[in-house]
């Protein structure tokens, strides 16, 4: 999902890193379960590779969490102000 802004990807990375830390899941174990290399996971979590909603959801699921999104259109945001 390339439409995530860089700042949104950074926030998502931060949430996922915190979830991994909270669950005390090692990156090697996460990689084994997801079938990805540690290099690729590291690149995603450090912002060197795109971090998609799909990856975030899969990782959070391993942590016992769910990714829940709310879509708000720009004109709706202006109406709330």
C-alpha positions as CSV (number, residue, x, y, z in Angstrom):
1,X,0.0,0.0,0.0
2,X,2.1,2.8,-1.3
3,X,-0.4,5.4,-0.3
4,X,0.8,5.5,3.3
5,X,2.7,8.7,3.9
6,X,6.2,8.4,5.3
7,X,5.1,9.8,8.6
8,X,2.2,7.2,8.8
9,X,4.7,4.5,8.0
10,X,7.0,5.7,10.8
11,X,4.1,5.7,13.3
12,X,3.1,2.2,12.2
13,X,6.7,1.1,12.6
14,X,6.9,2.5,16.1
15,X,3.7,0.7,17.1
16,X,4.9,-2.6,15.7
17,X,8.3,-2.3,17.3
18,X,6.7,-1.6,20.7
19,X,4.3,-4.6,20.3
20,X,7.3,-6.8,19.6
21,X,9.1,-5.5,22.6
22,X,6.1,-5.8,24.8
23,X,5.6,-9.4,23.8
24,X,9.3,-10.1,24.0
25,X,9.4,-11.6,20.6
26,X,12.8,-11.8,19.0
27,X,13.1,-10.6,15.4
28,X,14.6,-14.0,14.4
29,X,11.4,-15.8,15.7
30,X,9.1,-13.3,14.0
31,X,11.1,-13.8,10.7
32,X,10.8,-17.6,11.1
33,X,7.1,-17.4,11.6
34,X,6.5,-15.0,8.7
35,X,9.0,-16.6,6.3
36,X,11.1,-13.5,5.7
37,X,14.7,-12.8,6.2
38,X,15.9,-10.9,9.3
39,X,17.5,-8.4,6.9
40,X,14.2,-7.6,5.2
41,X,12.3,-7.3,8.6
42,X,15.0,-5.0,9.9
43,X,14.8,-2.9,6.8
44,X,11.0,-2.5,7.1
45,X,11.2,-1.7,10.8
46,X,14.0,0.8,10.3
47,X,12.4,2.6,7.4
48,X,14.8,1.4,4.7
49,X,12.0,-0.6,3.0
50,X,8.3,0.3,2.6
51,X,6.2,-0.9,5.5
52,X,2.7,-2.0,4.4
53,X,-0.5,-2.4,6.3
54,X,-0.4,-6.1,5.4
55,X,3.1,-6.6,7.0
56,X,2.1,-4.6,10.1
57,X,-1.1,-6.7,10.5
58,X,0.8,-9.9,10.2
59,X,3.4,-8.9,12.7
60,X,0.9,-7.5,15.1
61,X,-1.1,-10.7,14.9
62,X,1.9,-12.6,16.2
63,X,1.9,-10.2,19.1
64,X,-1.8,-10.9,19.9
65,X,-2.9,-7.6,18.5
66,X,-5.1,-6.4,15.6
67,X,-4.6,-3.5,13.2
68,X,-7.8,-1.4,13.1
69,X,-8.0,1.5,10.7
70,X,-10.4,4.4,10.5
71,X,-10.7,6.1,7.1
72,X,-11.6,9.8,7.3
73,X,-12.0,11.9,4.2
74,X,-10.4,15.4,4.2
75,X,-13.7,17.2,3.8
76,X,-15.1,15.3,6.8
77,X,-12.1,16.4,8.9
78,X,-12.8,20.0,8.0
79,X,-16.5,19.6,9.0
80,X,-15.4,18.4,12.5
81,X,-13.4,21.6,13.2
